[in-house]
Structures are given as C-alpha cells and as structure tokens.
C-alpha cells in the first residue's frame, strides 16, 4: 500500500524538502508500506531532473529507508529516464515506477517495448525492479497486455509490476488473470478492495495522502471475516474522501485539505499550469471532508 505523495512547494515554487519528508514519515506512521513519490500526483513532470534527484536525496537523509520509496523515473526522454533511474539505484532505491516515453502518440507496441528495453539494458543493473505505469488518460500511451507479456518474457526479474491508473477495473482484472505473480497495483483508492481478492497486490493512490490509515485497514483485513465491519467502515470513508477530492481538481483539492491538516501554506501551492482552488472551492472541499 503505497501513497502517491503530493509535493509541497515553497513561495518560489521550489520543492519544500523538510515538509515533504515530514509528510512521508506521517504516511508511514499511518500504515503505508511506502511512498510512491515523484508521480503524477507529485507533479513530477513539472520538476527538473535535478529537482527530482535532490528531493529523493532529502527524503533519504531524513531517515526514510530506500526500501520504503518508489520514485517515478519515467520521462519523455528515455536517456533522462536512464539517468534518473541510475541515480535512484545509487541511493539504494531499487524499485521505481516508470512511465513509457509519452510525447509521441499513436506509437506501436514494438516502439514501447523497444523504449523500455533500451532503458533497462542501458541501466544494466540486476538490482533494478520496474513497476510499469499505465495512465493513458494522461500519457496517451497505453500499455497493452501484449506489451506487458513481451517485457515480462524479456526481463522476468526486472519488470515486476504495474500501476494501473486507467480506472478500468476490467483491464486490471485481465492483467491479474493473465500474469500470476505479477504485482498489479490499483491507482484509484476505492478499487483496491475489489481487486485484492482476485490477486491484486495493493495500491498506489492519491487519496491515501488523507486516508492512509483507512486504506491500511482494508489492505490488512479484507480477507479476515472478523474484521469485515472495520473494513466496510474504512472503505466507506475512502470512497467519501475520493468523492470529495474529485468534485474539483483532484490535486488542488488534496493540497487544500493537507494545508488545513498541517497548517502550512506550502501545501496549497502548485506549479503552473496547475492552479490552486479558489477560496469558494476550498471552503466547499473542507466542509465536505469535515462532514464525511
């Protein structure tokens, strides 16, 4: 159970390292297995490579273990992806979440397999573990079952899982059924409970920034008959939180709620072109969350 962690920004829009590290520790205390930092929710594609590296190093220096981090390293340039992934490995972080190169659209499965192959072969490190990232609504580069099969066959010890943020439960189920032992991590909080009994591995989700303890309850107790009342109550809170932050822009809503939780303005800031909620939207979100 990994949190797709939000990134706080200082007034000059540089990442707030201290605040981010403190948030990571809070999430771990709340029951997260680890932190999936520098992903979509973390606004990673608005950060430079150097900023990504510095933020990763800052979290590690704060005392978070390398095994508890799952950084996103996939960018449009596959050579830059190599650089970011090698940096993570040099810090002791062995598992990364990797988008396919995403600028060119309508590319073939052959092209996607070739890109991942170039990246993995150029890194050439047996420690590396890659979680593929399927988020077609953002990347416009979907990862088909055939792509997964070919990469699994070519790199069975390296390509170990996928984060499916498509929202398509049928697709997640199909991956689980076709690839036993392959870690399928849902990207939408409410769907974890349904996928776990089918063989899903867990989640990497945004709303866990707020309801990590509830997701931990679901993850730990979904198969325990005696804990079903707790699981059902936790799931209800997860769905309510997800609905609240989906009413307006999701990341801005999550940041608004974290700013209230922590009492720190750094959480409300986003890098353009993303923008914070209006005062009216923020009031609505806060009231809705408090009432849930």
C-alpha positions in Angstrom: 0.0 0.0 0.0 1.9 3.0 -1.4 0.9 6.6 -1.2 1.2 8.7 -4.4 2.6 11.5 -2.4 1.9 15.2 -3.1 4.8 17.6 -3.3 4.7 20.8 -1.2 6.3 24.0 -2.7 7.9 27.0 -1.2 6.9 30.5 -2.1 9.4 30.5 -5.0 7.8 27.2 -6.1 10.9 25.1 -5.2 10.1 21.8 -3.5 9.8 22.1 0.2 12.1 19.2 1.3 11.5 19.4 5.0 7.8 19.5 4.7 7.7 16.7 2.2 10.0 14.4 4.3 7.7 15.0 7.4 4.7 14.1 5.3 6.3 10.9 4.2 7.0 9.9 7.8 3.4 10.7 8.7 2.2 8.4 5.9 4.4 5.6 7.0 3.2 6.0 10.6 -0.4 5.9 9.3 0.2 2.5 7.8 1.6 3.0 4.3 4.0 0.3 3.1 5.9 3.0 1.3 5.9 6.3 -0.6 5.4 6.5 -4.4 7.0 9.9 -4.8 7.5 11.9 -7.9 4.5 10.6 -9.8 1.5 12.4 -11.4 0.1 13.4 -8.0 3.5 14.7 -7.0 3.7 17.0 -10.1 6.9 15.3 -11.1 6.6 16.3 -14.8 6.8 19.9 -13.6 10.1 19.3 -11.9 13.6 19.2 -13.4 15.8 16.1 -13.2 18.0 17.8 -10.6 15.0 18.8 -8.5 13.8 15.2 -8.6 17.2 13.9 -7.5 17.5 16.5 -4.7 14.0 15.6 -3.3 14.8 11.9 -3.3 18.1 12.5 -1.5 16.4 14.8 1.0 13.8 12.2 1.9 16.5 9.5 2.4 18.6 11.9 4.5 15.6 12.4 6.7 15.7 8.8 7.7 13.2 7.1 5.3 14.6 3.8 4.2 15.4 3.3 0.5 13.1 0.2 0.5 10.2 2.4 1.5 10.5 4.6 -1.6 9.0 4.0 -5.0 10.1 7.1 -7.1 8.8 7.8 -10.6 11.6 7.9 -13.0 9.9 7.7 -16.4 10.0 10.9 -18.6 9.7 11.7 -22.3 13.4 11.2 -22.9 14.5 7.6 -22.4 18.1 8.8 -21.8 16.9 11.0 -19.0 14.9 8.1 -17.6 18.1 6.1 -17.5 19.8 8.9 -15.7 17.1 9.3 -13.1 16.8 5.5 -12.5 20.6 5.1 -12.1 20.5 7.9 -9.6 17.8 6.1 -7.6 19.8 2.9 -7.7 22.9 4.8 -6.5 21.0 5.9 -3.4 19.9 2.3 -2.6 16.4 2.6 -4.1 15.9 -0.5 -6.2 12.2 -0.3 -7.3 10.9 2.6 -9.5 7.6 3.4 -11.2 8.3 4.0 -14.9 6.1 5.8 -17.5 6.8 5.0 -21.1 8.2 7.8 -23.2 5.0 9.8 -23.7 5.4 12.7 -26.1 4.9 10.9 -29.3 1.3 9.5 -29.6 0.0 6.5 -31.6 3.2 4.6 -31.2 3.2 0.8 -31.8 3.7 -1.9 -29.1 7.0 -2.6 -30.8 8.1 1.0 -30.1 7.0 0.9 -26.5 8.8 -2.4 -25.9 11.9 -1.0 -27.6 11.9 2.0 -25.4 11.6 0.0 -22.1 14.3 -2.4 -23.4 16.7 0.4 -24.2 16.2 1.8 -20.7 16.6 -1.4 -18.9 19.6 -2.6 -20.9 21.4 0.7 -20.6 21.0 0.7 -16.9 22.2 -2.9 -16.8 21.8 -3.4 -13.0 20.5 -6.7 -11.6 19.1 -4.9 -8.6 16.6 -2.9 -10.7 12.9 -3.6 -10.3 10.5 -1.7 -12.6 6.8 -1.1 -12.0 5.2 -0.1 -15.3 2.9 2.9 -15.2 -0.4 2.7 -17.2 -2.2 6.0 -17.1 -3.5 6.5 -20.7 -5.7 9.5 -19.8 -2.5 11.4 -19.1 0.2 9.8 -21.1 -1.9 8.8 -24.2 0.5 5.9 -24.4 -1.4 2.8 -23.1 0.4 -0.3 -22.1 -1.3 -3.3 -23.7 -1.4 -6.8 -22.3 0.9 -7.8 -25.2 3.5 -5.1 -24.1 3.4 -6.5 -20.6 3.8 -10.1 -21.8 6.8 -9.2 -24.0 8.5 -7.2 -21.3 7.9 -9.9 -18.7 9.3 -12.5 -21.1 12.4 -10.4 -21.9 13.0 -9.1 -18.3 11.3 -11.5 -15.9 13.4 -10.4 -12.9 13.2 -6.7 -13.6 9.6 -5.9 -14.8 7.7 -6.9 -11.7 4.5 -5.0 -11.6 2.3 -2.3 -13.0 0.4 0.7 -11.6 -2.9 0.8 -13.4 -4.4 4.3 -13.1 -6.8 3.9 -16.0 -9.8 3.4 -13.8 -10.7 0.4 -15.9 -11.3 -2.4 -13.5 -11.8 -5.0 -16.3 -8.3 -4.2 -17.5 -6.8 -4.6 -14.0 -8.6 -7.9 -13.6 -7.3 -9.1 -17.0 -3.7 -8.3 -16.1 -4.1 -10.2 -12.8 -5.6 -13.2 -14.5 -3.1 -13.4 -17.3 0.1 -12.8 -15.3 0.1 -14.7 -12.0 2.6 -13.4 -9.6 2.8 -10.0 -11.4 2.1 -7.2 -9.0 -1.0 -5.2 -10.1 -1.4 -2.0 -8.1 -4.6 0.0 -8.5 -4.4 3.7 -9.0 -7.9 4.5 -7.7 -8.4 4.1 -4.0 -11.9 2.6 -3.9 -10.9 -0.2 -6.3 -8.3 -1.8 -4.1 -10.8 -3.7 -2.1 -12.4 -5.3 -5.2 -9.0 -6.3 -6.8 -7.3 -7.8 -3.7 -9.5 -11.0 -3.7 -8.7 -11.5 -7.4 -5.0 -11.4 -6.7 -4.2 -7.7 -6.9 -1.1 -6.6 -5.0 -2.3 -3.4 -3.5 -2.4 0.2 -4.5 -0.5 3.4 -5.3 -3.1 6.1 -4.7 -3.6 9.8 -4.3 -6.3 9.9 -1.6 -4.0 8.0 0.7 -2.4 11.3 1.4 -5.5 11.8 3.6 -6.9 8.4 4.4 -3.8 6.2 4.6 -4.9 4.5 7.9 -8.2 3.5 6.3 -6.5 2.0 3.3 -4.2 0.1 5.6 -7.2 -1.3 7.4 -8.7 -2.5 4.1 -5.4 -3.9 3.0 -4.7 -5.8 6.2 -8.3 -7.0 6.9 -10.0 -7.6 3.5 -9.8 -11.4 3.9 -10.5 -11.6 7.6 -14.2 -12.3 8.2 -14.0 -11.0 11.8 -12.7 -7.6 10.5 -15.3 -7.0 7.8 -17.2 -4.3 9.8 -14.0 -2.4 10.2 -13.1 -2.9 6.5 -16.6 -1.8 5.4 -16.4 1.4 7.5 -12.9 2.2 6.3 -14.0 1.6 2.7 -16.9 4.0 3.2 -14.5 6.7 4.4 -12.2 6.1 1.5 -15.0 6.4 -1.1 -16.3 9.6 0.6 -12.8 11.1 0.6 -12.3 10.2 -3.0 -15.6 11.8 -4.0 -14.8 14.9 -2.1 -11.4 15.5 -3.8 -12.9 14.6 -7.2 -15.5 17.4 -7.2 -13.0 20.0 -8.3 -9.3 19.5 -9.5 -8.1 16.5 -7.5 -4.5 17.5 -6.7 -5.6 21.0 -5.8 -8.3 19.6 -3.5 -5.9 17.2 -1.9 -3.4 20.0 -1.3 -6.1 22.2 0.2 -7.0 19.5 2.7 -3.3 18.9 3.6 -2.8 22.6 4.1 -5.6 22.5 6.6 -4.3 19.4 8.3 -0.7 20.6 8.6 -1.4 24.4 8.9 1.1 25.2 6.2 0.6 27.2 3.0 3.3 25.3 1.1 0.7 22.6 0.6 -1.7 24.8 -1.4 0.9 25.8 -4.0 1.1 24.1 -7.4 3.4 24.7 -10.3 1.8 26.2 -13.4 -0.1 25.3 -15.5 -1.8 23.7 -12.4 -3.5 26.2 -10.1 -4.9 26.1 -6.6 -8.6 26.0 -5.8 -10.5 29.3 -5.5 -11.4 30.4 -2.0 -15.0 29.2 -2.6 -13.9 25.8 -3.9 -11.6 25.4 -1.0 -14.3 26.1 1.5 -16.6 23.6 -0.1 -13.9 20.9 -0.1 -13.0 21.5 3.5 -16.6 21.4 4.6 -17.4 18.3 2.6 -14.4 16.4 4.1 -15.2 17.5 7.6 -18.7 16.2 7.2 -17.7 12.8 5.8 
